[in-house]
């Protein structure tokens, strides 16, 4: 036997030995995994407790594709099949029929009155239906139409718009637009704006609270850019406290699902990114309404998040003068009733 053949055989044997060693280490790690025996374990890993996972499995069944048959007895849990499973679950969670079950605006006067009362008890502002804000969900540069997703500083994203109630539940979600789209444009061209305008024209008093990215409307209350009177300053104080509900909701959402952190870029196409963001909002509502604890966000992640967000600050919108009287009326009312 020649020396070259002997060397090749030795190399093959060494490769086989290393492969076997890696397999044994992997099996040891799997056997050493901590058993999921308590709700705390399940929440730590999956964000939901065991009971909610079982309920979710049952509710999603009608939206999931049938499982592939394994008549050959071979375990097909490869990386491609895992990726398909993730897509299938995300598609199910983001299915319109499933989303409507967990994310919806109050449908009638009684439901809207309940939400308004909850806001008033916490923040002392009457007739608030929700708080609106928008955020970036970053992703790799898409292959097509990348300009509509370019949000600056080399980042590309979807724009996630949410409306939240006083208890940090998400009542409305919109992820149809790219990161380059202004928040106010998204709202002005949304079905929710049309809905609120209709209710206002019918005589119902209700408001969304938004920051200065949004245009002041009879049904959208924004802060004064330069408050002059005591009433305006008092209004801004109450407005800022209540409006932060939307930002707080998104912070909780990111703490539960750290893949939404702006510096953690999704390596998916824009459609899949929109579905993932929607799925996270659905799961957030399930967790929040069940009173599950919120995981902490590590300090290094929080700092990195703020660094990127400071680079991606959104442009502000200008108020329409003819609409500002509605804000003035509310400010005067709050000052008189303080």
ZADO-1210 file (C-alpha; in nm, 4 decimals, padded with zeros to 6 digits):
<atoms>
<atom x="00.0000" y="00.0000" z="00.0000" code="UNK" pos="1"/>
<atom x="00.1444" y="00.3345" z="-00.1056" code="UNK" pos="2"/>
<atom x="00.2092" y="00.6116" z="00.1456" code="UNK" pos="3"/>
<atom x="-00.0449" y="00.8468" z="-00.0185" code="UNK" pos="4"/>
<atom x="-00.3259" y="00.5898" z="00.0107" code="UNK" pos="5"/>
<atom x="-00.2322" y="00.5236" z="00.3741" code="UNK" pos="6"/>
<atom x="-00.2411" y="00.8958" z="00.4542" code="UNK" pos="7"/>
<atom x="-00.5863" y="00.9300" z="00.2922" code="UNK" pos="8"/>
<atom x="-00.7204" y="00.6365" z="00.4928" code="UNK" pos="9"/>
<atom x="-00.5828" y="00.7847" z="00.8131" code="UNK" pos="10"/>
<atom x="-00.7434" y="01.1198" z="00.7316" code="UNK" pos="11"/>
<atom x="-01.0784" y="00.9527" z="00.6617" code="UNK" pos="12"/>
<atom x="-01.0578" y="00.7633" z="00.9891" code="UNK" pos="13"/>
<atom x="-00.9742" y="01.0832" z="01.1772" code="UNK" pos="14"/>
<atom x="-01.2683" y="01.2639" z="01.0122" code="UNK" pos="15"/>
<atom x="-01.4995" y="00.9773" z="01.1109" code="UNK" pos="16"/>
<atom x="-01.3702" y="00.9866" z="01.4687" code="UNK" pos="17"/>
<atom x="-01.4242" y="01.3633" z="01.4952" code="UNK" pos="18"/>
<atom x="-01.7746" y="01.3268" z="01.3514" code="UNK" pos="19"/>
<atom x="-01.8606" y="01.0569" z="01.6052" code="UNK" pos="20"/>
<atom x="-01.7206" y="01.2727" z="01.8866" code="UNK" pos="21"/>
<atom x="-01.9381" y="01.5678" z="01.7784" code="UNK" pos="22"/>
<atom x="-02.2448" y="01.3450" z="01.7674" code="UNK" pos="23"/>
<atom x="-02.1767" y="01.2129" z="02.1169" code="UNK" pos="24"/>
<atom x="-02.1334" y="01.5674" z="02.2493" code="UNK" pos="25"/>
<atom x="-02.4581" y="01.6762" z="02.0839" code="UNK" pos="26"/>
<atom x="-02.6452" y="01.3798" z="02.2351" code="UNK" pos="27"/>
<atom x="-02.4956" y="01.4619" z="02.5746" code="UNK" pos="28"/>
<atom x="-02.6103" y="01.8242" z="02.5486" code="UNK" pos="29"/>
<atom x="-02.9627" y="01.7134" z="02.4581" code="UNK" pos="30"/>
<atom x="-02.9748" y="01.4690" z="02.7500" code="UNK" pos="31"/>
<atom x="-02.8430" y="01.7405" z="02.9803" code="UNK" pos="32"/>
<atom x="-03.1088" y="01.9941" z="02.8872" code="UNK" pos="33"/>
<atom x="-03.3130" y="02.1142" z="03.1784" code="UNK" pos="34"/>
<atom x="-03.6529" y="01.9492" z="03.1927" code="UNK" pos="35"/>
<atom x="-03.9462" y="02.1832" z="03.1277" code="UNK" pos="36"/>
<atom x="-04.1446" y="02.1020" z="03.4375" code="UNK" pos="37"/>
<atom x="-04.2959" y="02.4352" z="03.5452" code="UNK" pos="38"/>
<atom x="-04.4773" y="02.7269" z="03.3863" code="UNK" pos="39"/>
<atom x="-04.1719" y="02.9396" z="03.4637" code="UNK" pos="40"/>
<atom x="-03.9610" y="02.7123" z="03.2423" code="UNK" pos="41"/>
<atom x="-04.2095" y="02.7291" z="02.9565" code="UNK" pos="42"/>
<atom x="-04.2416" y="03.1078" z="02.9806" code="UNK" pos="43"/>
<atom x="-03.8629" y="03.1458" z="02.9876" code="UNK" pos="44"/>
<atom x="-03.8204" y="02.9455" z="02.6668" code="UNK" pos="45"/>
<atom x="-04.1457" y="02.9952" z="02.4768" code="UNK" pos="46"/>
<atom x="-04.2935" y="03.3101" z="02.6432" code="UNK" pos="47"/>
<atom x="-04.6215" y="03.1185" z="02.6942" code="UNK" pos="48"/>
<atom x="-04.7061" y="02.8754" z="02.9721" code="UNK" pos="49"/>
<atom x="-04.7924" y="02.5110" z="02.9023" code="UNK" pos="50"/>
<atom x="-05.1690" y="02.5649" z="02.9090" code="UNK" pos="51"/>
<atom x="-05.1531" y="02.8546" z="02.6625" code="UNK" pos="52"/>
<atom x="-04.9281" y="02.6521" z="02.4324" code="UNK" pos="53"/>
<atom x="-05.1799" y="02.3684" z="02.4245" code="UNK" pos="54"/>
<atom x="-05.4644" y="02.6141" z="02.3605" code="UNK" pos="55"/>
<atom x="-05.2650" y="02.7808" z="02.0840" code="UNK" pos="56"/>
<atom x="-05.1858" y="02.4455" z="01.9251" code="UNK" pos="57"/>
<atom x="-05.5573" y="02.3647" z="01.9172" code="UNK" pos="58"/>
<atom x="-05.6630" y="02.7060" z="01.7826" code="UNK" pos="59"/>
<atom x="-05.3985" y="02.7091" z="01.5074" code="UNK" pos="60"/>
<atom x="-05.4804" y="02.3616" z="01.3794" code="UNK" pos="61"/>
<atom x="-05.7284" y="02.4837" z="01.1176" code="UNK" pos="62"/>
<atom x="-05.4719" y="02.7286" z="00.9746" code="UNK" pos="63"/>
<atom x="-05.1785" y="02.4863" z="00.9538" code="UNK" pos="64"/>
<atom x="-05.1027" y="02.2637" z="00.6532" code="UNK" pos="65"/>
<atom x="-05.1293" y="01.8869" z="00.7090" code="UNK" pos="66"/>
<atom x="-04.8165" y="01.7253" z="00.8486" code="UNK" pos="67"/>
<atom x="-04.6083" y="01.5330" z="00.5922" code="UNK" pos="68"/>
<atom x="-04.6266" y="01.1555" z="00.6248" code="UNK" pos="69"/>
<atom x="-04.3214" y="00.9689" z="00.7568" code="UNK" pos="70"/>
<atom x="-04.4067" y="00.6186" z="00.6482" code="UNK" pos="71"/>
<atom x="-04.0385" y="00.5377" z="00.5978" code="UNK" pos="72"/>
<atom x="-03.9742" y="00.5945" z="00.9679" code="UNK" pos="73"/>
<atom x="-03.6976" y="00.8445" z="00.8953" code="UNK" pos="74"/>
<atom x="-03.6689" y="01.1537" z="01.1148" code="UNK" pos="75"/>
<atom x="-03.6931" y="01.4458" z="00.8712" code="UNK" pos="76"/>
<atom x="-03.6236" y="01.7246" z="01.1187" code="UNK" pos="77"/>
<atom x="-03.3533" y="01.8825" z="00.9040" code="UNK" pos="78"/>
<atom x="-03.2780" y="02.2531" z="00.8770" code="UNK" pos="79"/>
<atom x="-03.4947" y="02.2955" z="00.5618" code="UNK" pos="80"/>
<atom x="-03.7910" y="02.1202" z="00.7248" code="UNK" pos="81"/>
<atom x="-03.7482" y="02.3316" z="01.0399" code="UNK" pos="82"/>
<atom x="-03.7567" y="02.6427" z="00.8229" code="UNK" pos="83"/>
<atom x="-04.0774" y="02.5204" z="00.6571" code="UNK" pos="84"/>
<atom x="-04.2296" y="02.4543" z="00.9987" code="UNK" pos="85"/>
<atom x="-04.1448" y="02.8083" z="01.1138" code="UNK" pos="86"/>
<atom x="-04.3027" y="02.9550" z="00.8021" code="UNK" pos="87"/>
<atom x="-04.6137" y="02.7417" z="00.8468" code="UNK" pos="88"/>
<atom x="-04.6619" y="02.8535" z="01.2083" code="UNK" pos="89"/>
<atom x="-04.5937" y="03.2198" z="01.1251" code="UNK" pos="90"/>
<atom x="-04.8418" y="03.2033" z="00.8362" code="UNK" pos="91"/>
<atom x="-05.1013" y="03.0546" z="01.0718" code="UNK" pos="92"/>
<atom x="-05.0441" y="03.3156" z="01.3433" code="UNK" pos="93"/>
<atom x="-05.0664" y="03.5955" z="01.0849" code="UNK" pos="94"/>
<atom x="-05.3743" y="03.4514" z="00.9124" code="UNK" pos="95"/>
<atom x="-05.6469" y="03.7226" z="00.9007" code="UNK" pos="96"/>
<atom x="-05.8990" y="03.4913" z="01.0634" code="UNK" pos="97"/>
<atom x="-05.6679" y="03.4205" z="01.3573" code="UNK" pos="98"/>
<atom x="-05.5478" y="03.7800" z="01.3885" code="UNK" pos="99"/>
<atom x="-05.9053" y="03.9112" z="01.4158" code="UNK" pos="100"/>
<atom x="-05.9613" y="03.6860" z="01.7146" code="UNK" pos="101"/>
<atom x="-05.6788" y="03.8476" z="01.9121" code="UNK" pos="102"/>
<atom x="-05.6299" y="04.1971" z="01.7648" code="UNK" pos="103"/>
<atom x="-05.9354" y="04.4106" z="01.7117" code="UNK" pos="104"/>
<atom x="-06.0719" y="04.7544" z="01.7875" code="UNK" pos="105"/>
<atom x="-06.3818" y="04.7874" z="02.0072" code="UNK" pos="106"/>
<atom x="-06.6800" y="04.7083" z="01.7832" code="UNK" pos="107"/>
<atom x="-06.9636" y="04.8936" z="01.9528" code="UNK" pos="108"/>
<atom x="-07.0413" y="05.1828" z="02.1860" code="UNK" pos="109"/>
<atom x="-07.0286" y="04.9677" z="02.5001" code="UNK" pos="110"/>
<atom x="-06.6873" y="04.8249" z="02.4136" code="UNK" pos="111"/>
<atom x="-06.5521" y="05.1699" z="02.3266" code="UNK" pos="112"/>
<atom x="-06.6925" y="05.3117" z="02.6506" code="UNK" pos="113"/>
<atom x="-06.5092" y="05.0449" z="02.8488" code="UNK" pos="114"/>
<atom x="-06.1754" y="05.1304" z="02.6827" code="UNK" pos="115"/>
<atom x="-06.2352" y="05.5036" z="02.7373" code="UNK" pos="116"/>
<atom x="-06.3127" y="05.4483" z="03.1049" code="UNK" pos="117"/>
<atom x="-05.9933" y="05.2479" z="03.1553" code="UNK" pos="118"/>
<atom x="-05.7903" y="05.5299" z="03.0002" code="UNK" pos="119"/>
<atom x="-05.9650" y="05.7946" z="03.2086" code="UNK" pos="120"/>
<atom x="-05.9056" y="05.6071" z="03.5353" code="UNK" pos="121"/>
<atom x="-05.5340" y="05.5792" z="03.4628" code="UNK" pos="122"/>
<atom x="-05.4543" y="05.9067" z="03.2865" code="UNK" pos="123"/>
<atom x="-05.7459" y="06.1445" z="03.3582" code="UNK" pos="124"/>
<atom x="-05.8131" y="06.2231" z="02.9932" code="UNK" pos="125"/>
<atom x="-06.1700" y="06.1540" z="02.8733" code="UNK" pos="126"/>
<atom x="-06.2790" y="05.9790" z="02.5530" code="UNK" pos="127"/>
<atom x="-05.9440" y="05.8195" z="02.4626" code="UNK" pos="128"/>
<atom x="-05.9863" y="05.5130" z="02.2423" code="UNK" pos="129"/>
<atom x="-05.6173" y="05.4320" z="02.2107" code="UNK" pos="130"/>
<atom x="-05.2618" y="05.5497" z="02.1521" code="UNK" pos="131"/>
<atom x="-05.1026" y="05.5271" z="01.8088" code="UNK" pos="132"/>
<atom x="-04.7363" y="05.5041" z="01.7147" code="UNK" pos="133"/>
<atom x="-04.5133" y="05.3459" z="01.4533" code="UNK" pos="134"/>
<atom x="-04.1840" y="05.1601" z="01.4740" code="UNK" pos="135"/>
<atom x="-03.9194" y="05.0035" z="01.2505" code="UNK" pos="136"/>
<atom x="-03.8944" y="04.6271" z="01.1990" code="UNK" pos="137"/>
<atom x="-03.5567" y="04.5946" z="01.0311" code="UNK" pos="138"/>
<atom x="-03.4603" y="04.3433" z="00.7649" code="UNK" pos="139"/>
<atom x="-03.1955" y="04.2789" z="00.5020" code="UNK" pos="140"/>
<atom x="-03.2104" y="04.4860" z="00.1864" code="UNK" pos="141"/>
<atom x="-03.4868" y="04.3398" z="-00.0324" code="UNK" pos="142"/>
<atom x="-03.4147" y="04.2333" z="-00.3879" code="UNK" pos="143"/>
<atom x="-03.6887" y="04.4567" z="-00.5347" code="UNK" pos="144"/>
<atom x="-03.8284" y="04.8041" z="-00.4539" code="UNK" pos="145"/>
<atom x="-03.5647" y="04.8570" z="-00.1883" code="UNK" pos="146"/>
<atom x="-03.6216" y="05.2356" z="-00.1890" code="UNK" pos="147"/>
<atom x="-03.9599" y="05.2042" z="-00.0148" code="UNK" pos="148"/>
<atom x="-03.7988" y="05.0022" z="00.2650" code="UNK" pos="149"/>
<atom x="-03.4895" y="05.2220" z="00.3076" code="UNK" pos="150"/>
<atom x="-03.5202" y="05.3959" z="00.6453" code="UNK" pos="151"/>
<atom x="-03.1744" y="05.5513" z="00.6421" code="UNK" pos="152"/>
<atom x="-02.8287" y="05.4824" z="00.7858" code="UNK" pos="153"/>
<atom x="-02.8040" y="05.1680" z="00.5724" code="UNK" pos="154"/>
<atom x="-03.1090" y="05.0068" z="00.7337" code="UNK" pos="155"/>
<atom x="-03.4166" y="04.8667" z="00.5612" code="UNK" pos="156"/>
<atom x="-03.7405" y="04.7915" z="00.7377" code="UNK" pos="157"/>
<atom x="-04.1131" y="04.7467" z="00.7502" code="UNK" pos="158"/>
<atom x="-04.3068" y="05.0197" z="00.9333" code="UNK" pos="159"/>
<atom x="-04.5126" y="04.8692" z="01.2150" code="UNK" pos="160"/>
<atom x="-04.8077" y="05.0867" z="01.3199" code="UNK" pos="161"/>
<atom x="-04.9981" y="04.9899" z="01.6345" code="UNK" pos="162"/>
<atom x="-05.2866" y="05.1262" z="01.8392" code="UNK" pos="163"/>
<atom x="-05.2873" y="05.0205" z="02.2038" code="UNK" pos="164"/>
<atom x="-05.5251" y="05.0459" z="02.4974" code="UNK" pos="165"/>
<atom x="-05.4350" y="05.1547" z="02.8502" code="UNK" pos="166"/>
<atom x="-05.3520" y="04.7947" z="02.9504" code="UNK" pos="167"/>
<atom x="-05.0849" y="04.7534" z="02.6778" code="UNK" pos="168"/>
<atom x="-05.3071" y="04.5371" z="02.4574" code="UNK" pos="169"/>
<atom x="-05.2682" y="04.5907" z="02.0834" code="UNK" pos="170"/>
<atom x="-05.6012" y="04.6877" z="01.9259" code="UNK" pos="171"/>
<atom x="-05.4802" y="04.7497" z="01.5711" code="UNK" pos="172"/>
<atom x="-05.1734" y="04.6592" z="01.3687" code="UNK" pos="173"/>
<atom x="-05.0568" y="04.7664" z="01.0219" code="UNK" pos="174"/>
<atom x="-04.7339" y="04.6350" z="00.8669" code="UNK" pos="175"/>
<atom x="-04.8185" y="04.6894" z="00.5009" code="UNK" pos="176"/>
<atom x="-04.5776" y="04.9780" z="00.4412" code="UNK" pos="177"/>
<atom x="-04.2022" y="05.0077" z="00.4048" code="UNK" pos="178"/>
<atom x="-03.9758" y="05.1907" z="00.6452" code="UNK" pos="179"/>
<atom x="-03.9446" y="05.4918" z="00.4140" code="UNK" pos="180"/>
<atom x="-04.3173" y="05.5674" z="00.4455" code="UNK" pos="181"/>
<atom x="-04.4085" y="05.8460" z="00.6869" code="UNK" pos="182"/>
<atom x="-04.6212" y="05.7455" z="00.9852" code="UNK" pos="183"/>
<atom x="-04.8755" y="06.0173" z="00.9158" code="UNK" pos="184"/>
<atom x="-04.9174" y="05.9044" z="00.5530" code="UNK" pos="185"/>
<atom x="-04.9888" y="05.5506" z="00.6732" code="UNK" pos="186"/>
<atom x="-05.2588" y="05.6710" z="00.9117" code="UNK" pos="187"/>
<atom x="-05.4162" y="05.9189" z="00.6681" code="UNK" pos="188"/>
<atom x="-05.4566" y="05.6414" z="00.4108" code="UNK" pos="189"/>
<atom x="-05.5772" y="05.3734" z="00.6519" code="UNK" pos="190"/>
<atom x="-05.9190" y="05.2230" z="00.7112" code="UNK" pos="191"/>
<atom x="-05.8938" y="05.3148" z="01.0792" code="UNK" pos="192"/>
<atom x="-05.8845" y="05.6868" z="00.9923" code="UNK" pos="193"/>
<atom x="-06.1983" y="05.6471" z="00.7822" code="UNK" pos="194"/>
<atom x="-06.3645" y="05.4561" z="01.0662" code="UNK" pos="195"/>
<atom x="-06.2802" y="05.7203" z="01.3274" code="UNK" pos="196"/>
<atom x="-06.3927" y="06.0007" z="01.0984" code="UNK" pos="197"/>
<atom x="-06.7253" y="05.8255" z="01.0455" code="UNK" pos="198"/>
<atom x="-06.7826" y="05.7813" z="01.4200" code="UNK" pos="199"/>
<atom x="-06.6905" y="06.1467" z="01.4823" code="UNK" pos="200"/>
<atom x="-06.9287" y="06.2686" z="01.2111" code="UNK" pos="201"/>
<atom x="-07.2026" y="06.0578" z="01.3709" code="UNK" pos="202"/>
<atom x="-07.1574" y="06.2532" z="01.6932" code="UNK" pos="203"/>
<atom x="-06.9406" y="06.0241" z="01.9048" code="UNK" pos="204"/>
<atom x="-06.6511" y="06.1882" z="02.0885" code="UNK" pos="205"/>
<atom x="-06.3359" y="05.9788" z="02.0757" code="UNK" pos="206"/>
<atom x="-05.9658" y="06.0383" z="02.0247" code="UNK" pos="207"/>
<atom x="-05.6426" y="05.8661" z="01.9473" code="UNK" pos="208"/>
<atom x="-05.3327" y="06.0046" z="02.1150" code="UNK" pos="209"/>
<atom x="-05.0314" y="06.0420" z="01.8862" code="UNK" pos="210"/>
<atom x="-04.7049" y="06.2301" z="01.8932" code="UNK" pos="211"/>
<atom x="-04.6020" y="06.5075" z="01.6556" code="UNK" pos="212"/>
<atom x="-04.5438" y="06.2611" z="01.3709" code="UNK" pos="213"/>
<atom x="-04.9204" y="06.2815" z="01.3224" code="UNK" pos="214"/>
<atom x="-05.1412" y="06.5661" z="01.2051" code="UNK" pos="215"/>
<atom x="-05.3858" y="06.7124" z="01.4566" code="UNK" pos="216"/>
<atom x="-05.7410" y="06.6011" z="01.3740" code="UNK" pos="217"/>
<atom x="-06.0761" y="06.6084" z="01.5554" code="UNK" pos="218"/>
<atom x="-06.0123" y="06.2417" z="01.6392" code="UNK" pos="219"/>
<atom x="-05.6300" y="06.2551" z="01.6761" code="UNK" pos="220"/>
<atom x="-05.4820" y="06.4547" z="01.9621" code="UNK" pos="221"/>
<atom x="-05.1165" y="06.5561" z="01.9316" code="UNK" pos="222"/>
<atom x="-04.9014" y="06.7617" z="02.1731" code="UNK" pos="223"/>
<atom x="-04.8451" y="07.1355" z="02.1448" code="UNK" pos="224"/>
<atom x="-04.5100" y="07.2052" z="01.9855" code="UNK" pos="225"/>
<atom x="-04.4703" y="07.5270" z="02.1838" code="UNK" pos="226"/>
<atom x="-04.7213" y="07.5385" z="02.4701" code="UNK" pos="227"/>
<atom x="-04.7866" y="07.8910" z="02.5933" code="UNK" pos="228"/>
<atom x="-05.0780" y="07.8862" z="02.8361" code="UNK" pos="229"/>
<atom x="-05.1076" y="07.6900" z="03.1592" code="UNK" pos="230"/>
<atom x="-05.3862" y="07.4876" z="03.0012" code="UNK" pos="231"/>
<atom x="-05.1650" y="07.3890" z="02.7083" code="UNK" pos="232"/>
<atom x="-04.8755" y="07.2926" z="02.9374" code="UNK" pos="233"/>
<atom x="-05.1062" y="07.0866" z="03.1567" code="UNK" pos="234"/>
<atom x="-05.2523" y="06.9187" z="02.8474" code="UNK" pos="235"/>
<atom x="-04.9034" y="06.8281" z="02.7211" code="UNK" pos="236"/>
<atom x="-04.8157" y="06.6782" z="03.0586" code="UNK" pos="237"/>
<atom x="-05.1207" y="06.4497" z="03.0627" code="UNK" pos="238"/>
<atom x="-05.0871" y="06.3743" z="02.6913" code="UNK" pos="239"/>
<atom x="-04.7235" y="06.2683" z="02.7216" code="UNK" pos="240"/>
<atom x="-04.7939" y="06.0361" z="03.0141" code="UNK" pos="241"/>
<atom x="-05.0871" y="05.8655" z="02.8431" code="UNK" pos="242"/>
<atom x="-04.9381" y="05.8549" z="02.4938" code="UNK" pos="243"/>
<atom x="-04.6308" y="05.6694" z="02.6206" code="UNK" pos="244"/>
<atom x="-04.8604" y="05.3663" z="02.6515" code="UNK" pos="245"/>
<atom x="-04.7906" y="05.2831" z="02.2866" code="UNK" pos="246"/>
<atom x="-04.4136" y="05.3103" z="02.3322" code="UNK" pos="247"/>
<atom x="-04.4304" y="05.1051" z="02.6516" code="UNK" pos="248"/>
<atom x="-04.6308" y="04.8387" z="02.4678" code="UNK" pos="249"/>
<atom x="-04.3639" y="04.8145" z="02.1996" code="UNK" pos="250"/>
<atom x="-04.0892" y="04.7905" z="02.4621" code="UNK" pos="251"/>
<atom x="-04.2744" y="04.4984" z="02.6196" code="UNK" pos="252"/>
<atom x="-04.3207" y="04.3444" z="02.2740" code="UNK" pos="253"/>
<atom x="-03.9454" y="04.3675" z="02.2078" code="UNK" pos="254"/>
<atom x="-03.8595" y="04.2311" z="02.5511" code="UNK" pos="255"/>
<atom x="-04.0758" y="03.9256" z="02.4810" code="UNK" pos="256"/>
<atom x="-03.9575" y="03.8824" z="02.1221" code="UNK" pos="257"/>
<atom x="-03.6022" y="04.0138" z="02.0965" code="UNK" pos="258"/>
<atom x="-03.5887" y="03.9450" z="01.7238" code="UNK" pos="259"/>
<atom x="-03.7895" y="04.2698" z="01.6896" code="UNK" pos="260"/>
<atom x="-03.5024" y="04.4750" z="01.8317" code="UNK" pos="261"/>
<atom x="-03.4100" y="04.7202" z="01.5596" code="UNK" pos="262"/>
<atom x="-03.0425" y="04.6178" z="01.5461" code="UNK" pos="263"/>
<atom x="-03.1393" y="04.2509" z="01.4989" code="UNK" pos="264"/>
<atom x="-03.2087" y="04.2427" z="01.1282" code="UNK" pos="265"/>
<atom x="-03.4491" y="03.9837" z="00.9842" code="UNK" pos="266"/>
<atom x="-03.3087" y="03.7761" z="00.6990" code="UNK" pos="267"/>
<atom x="-03.6425" y="03.7298" z="00.5282" code="UNK" pos="268"/>
<atom x="-03.8322" y="03.8901" z="00.2415" code="UNK" pos="269"/>
<atom x="-04.0617" y="04.1865" z="00.3239" code="UNK" pos="270"/>
<atom x="-04.3812" y="03.9781" z="00.3176" code="UNK" pos="271"/>
<atom x="-04.2433" y="03.7298" z="00.5682" code="UNK" pos="272"/>
<atom x="-04.1145" y="04.0113" z="00.7918" code="UNK" pos="273"/>
<atom x="-04.4655" y="04.1618" z="00.7999" code="UNK" pos="274"/>
<atom x="-04.6115" y="03.8253" z="00.8992" code="UNK" pos="275"/>
<atom x="-04.3520" y="03.7738" z="01.1740" code="UNK" pos="276"/>
<atom x="-04.4253" y="04.1185" z="01.3201" code="UNK" pos="277"/>
<atom x="-04.7997" y="04.0477" z="01.3112" code="UNK" pos="278"/>
<atom x="-04.7476" y="03.7062" z="01.4720" code="UNK" pos="279"/>
<atom x="-04.5464" y="03.8661" z="01.7532" code="UNK" pos="280"/>
<atom x="-04.8280" y="04.1155" z="01.8146" code="UNK" pos="281"/>
<atom x="-05.0797" y="03.8309" z="01.8362" code="UNK" pos="282"/>
<atom x="-04.8629" y="03.6372" z="02.0821" code="UNK" pos="283"/>
<atom x="-04.8053" y="03.9534" z="02.2844" code="UNK" pos="284"/>
<atom x="-05.1804" y="03.9991" z="02.3324" code="UNK" pos="285"/>
<atom x="-05.2196" y="03.6359" z="02.4373" code="UNK" pos="286"/>
<atom x="-04.9419" y="03.6766" z="02.6950" code="UNK" pos="287"/>
<atom x="-05.0573" y="04.0178" z="02.8161" code="UNK" pos="288"/>
<atom x="-05.4231" y="03.9266" z="02.8592" code="UNK" pos="289"/>
<atom x="-05.3181" y="03.6157" z="03.0499" code="UNK" pos="290"/>
<atom x="-05.1083" y="03.8262" z="03.2881" code="UNK" pos="291"/>
<atom x="-04.7793" y="03.6526" z="03.2086" code="UNK" pos="292"/>
<atom x="-04.4598" y="03.8203" z="03.3334" code="UNK" pos="293"/>
<atom x="-04.2516" y="04.0302" z="03.0963" code="UNK" pos="294"/>
<atom x="-03.8887" y="03.9184" z="03.0448" code="UNK" pos="295"/>
<atom x="-03.6229" y="04.1764" z="03.1224" code="UNK" pos="296"/>
<atom x="-03.4226" y="04.3359" z="02.8427" code="UNK" pos="297"/>
<atom x="-03.0503" y="04.3177" z="02.9031" code="UNK" pos="298"/>
<atom x="-02.8722" y="04.6508" z="02.9438" code="UNK" pos="299"/>
<atom x="-02.6364" y="04.5944" z="02.6502" code="UNK" pos="300"/>
<atom x="-02.9305" y="04.5193" z="02.4197" code="UNK" pos="301"/>
<atom x="-03.1180" y="04.8267" z="02.5423" code="UNK" pos="302"/>
<atom x="-02.8169" y="05.0523" z="02.4793" code="UNK" pos="303"/>
<atom x="-02.7594" y="04.9092" z="02.1321" code="UNK" pos="304"/>
<atom x="-03.1279" y="04.9580" z="02.0553" code="UNK" pos="305"/>
<atom x="-03.1177" y="05.3243" z="02.1563" code="UNK" pos="306"/>
<atom x="-02.8039" y="05.3876" z="01.9501" code="UNK" pos="307"/>
<atom x="-02.9726" y="05.2686" z="01.6323" code="UNK" pos="308"/>
<atom x="-03.3068" y="05.4353" z="01.7078" code="UNK" pos="309"/>
<atom x="-03.1374" y="05.7708" z="01.7584" code="UNK" pos="310"/>
<atom x="-03.0013" y="05.7410" z="01.4046" code="UNK" pos="311"/>
<atom x="-03.3428" y="05.6568" z="01.2630" code="UNK" pos="312"/>
<atom x="-03.5496" y="05.9322" z="01.4207" code="UNK" pos="313"/>
<atom x="-03.8604" y="05.9959" z="01.2138" code="UNK" pos="314"/>
<atom x="-03.9608" y="06.3269" z="01.0639" code="UNK" pos="315"/>
<atom x="-04.2355" y="06.5253" z="01.2300" code="UNK" pos="316"/>
<atom x="-04.5653" y="06.6332" z="01.0766" code="UNK" pos="317"/>
<atom x="-04.7113" y="06.9827" z="01.0819" code="UNK" pos="318"/>
<atom x="-05.0489" y="07.0530" z="01.2408" code="UNK" pos="319"/>
<atom x="-05.3326" y="07.1907" z="01.0349" code="UNK" pos="320"/>
<atom x="-05.4450" y="07.5204" z="01.1891" code="UNK" pos="321"/>
<atom x="-05.8137" y="07.4582" z="01.1300" code="UNK" pos="322"/>
<atom x="-05.7942" y="07.1302" z="01.3246" code="UNK" pos="323"/>
<atom x="-05.6118" y="07.2725" z="01.6287" code="UNK" pos="324"/>
<atom x="-05.9279" y="07.4124" z="01.7858" code="UNK" pos="325"/>
<atom x="-06.0302" y="07.0584" z="01.8861" code="UNK" pos="326"/>
<atom x="-05.7061" y="07.0244" z="02.0815" code="UNK" pos="327"/>
<atom x="-05.7545" y="07.3699" z="02.2352" code="UNK" pos="328"/>
<atom x="-06.1031" y="07.2735" z="02.3488" code="UNK" pos="329"/>
<atom x="-05.9736" y="06.9544" z="02.5117" code="UNK" pos="330"/>
<atom x="-05.6838" y="07.1388" z="02.6755" code="UNK" pos="331"/>
<atom x="-05.9205" y="07.3986" z="02.8237" code="UNK" pos="332"/>
<atom x="-06.1551" y="07.1252" z="02.9459" code="UNK" pos="333"/>
<atom x="-05.8724" y="06.9345" z="03.1178" code="UNK" pos="334"/>
<atom x="-05.7458" y="07.2539" z="03.2809" code="UNK" pos="335"/>
<atom x="-06.0916" y="07.3420" z="03.4138" code="UNK" pos="336"/>
<atom x="-06.1566" y="06.9877" z="03.5418" code="UNK" pos="337"/>
<atom x="-05.8148" y="06.9343" z="03.6989" code="UNK" pos="338"/>
</atoms>
